Structures are given as C-alpha cells and as structure tokens.
Amino acid sequence: AAFGMALRAWNAGLDVAVFQFVKSAKWKVGEETAFGQLGRLHTEQGIGGAVEWHKMGAGWSWSRRQGSADDHAATAAEGWAEIATRLAEQRHDFYVLDEFTYPLKWGWVDVGEVVEVLMSRPGTQHVVITGRDAPARLIDAADLVTEMTKVKHPMDAGRKGQRGIEW
C-alpha cells in the first residue's frame, strides 16, 4: 500500500524518498529496482518526480541477524536522525519509512521524538510508516492508519517465498 502511494506521488511530480529499515544494502528488492527506473525517467526526461532510495538497516530481520542489537540500534538511530534532518530541511515531498515500526517497538528509536518531529515538520511533506505493531502514540498522531492482516499464505503450508511475490 505504501509503495502504491509512492507511485501516485511520483506520478504527481512529488520528490519521493524511501528509507528501508530492515533490509541491508546487499538485499535485492523489486520495488527498489522499479523506483530506480522511475527516478532515471525523471532525471532523463523530466517525467514524474525525483526518487531516492536508502537502506538504513544491516539486515536485522527475523531471518538474518548479523551484528549485535547495539549495532542495529545505533544504525536505526542514525537512519532516523538523517530522516529528521531531511524533514526539517523539507528535502522531499513524500517519505516511505519502510518497516520503521520495528525500531520503534524495540526501543532503538524514541517514539516520543518521532511523534514530535512528525507533528512539527514544516511544509506539506507526507510520511508513510510501515510495519506491524505500531506504537499507540504513533497511531494517535497519524492522519491515516491502515492495518493489513494475513488471512492465508502459502508459507503457512511450508512453501518457500516466491520471486516476484515475496521479493
């Protein structure tokens, strides 16, 4: 849903910035490839908006944990600090903070600070935060909250993730 919104923002000529908090720079992400092409289309032909893509994590997901929790917390905090700076500078129009609820849930980034920065950001910047278990303070501050719930998935039956579907 967040990337659908980002596509609409890009099409409207908005400057889009994506910050992924769980995926490391080594991971190939289909959305990143597509948005990279859209960014090039903007640069070369002036179509749509500019696109930036940043991976703020070191691959600390449920399946791969390299480094200590302190290392991951520091990386997440650095990523948030960069986003807060960009918001203050009004550098982008549309932000996707992909899987950002996890560093909040784990206490790696202070929820109060995030809410304060988001509530006091200048301009008309849009910020979409994805992930499960969003803190109540974040939900209360949000204009729009959507919850996606799995009903059934092939992985429940032991099938592996599929190229083009899960990644």
Sequence and secondary structure as in RCSB ss.txt:
>XXXX:A:sequence
AAFGMALRAWNAGLDVAVFQFVKSAKWKVGEETAFGQLGRLHTEQGIGGAVEWHKMGAGWSWSRRQGSADDHAAT
AAEGWAEIATRLAEQRHDFYVLDEFTYPLKWGWVDVGEVVEVLMSRPGTQHVVITGRDAPARLIDAADLVTEMTK
VKHPMDAGRKGQRGIEW
>XXXX:A:secstr
 HHHHHHHHHHTT  EEEEESSS TTS  HHHHHHHHHHHHHHHH  S  EEEEE S S SSS   S HHHHHHH
HHHHHHHHHHHHHHT  SEEEEETTHHHHHTTSS HHHHHHHHHH  TT EEEE  SS  HHHHHH S       
S  GGGGT    TTTT 
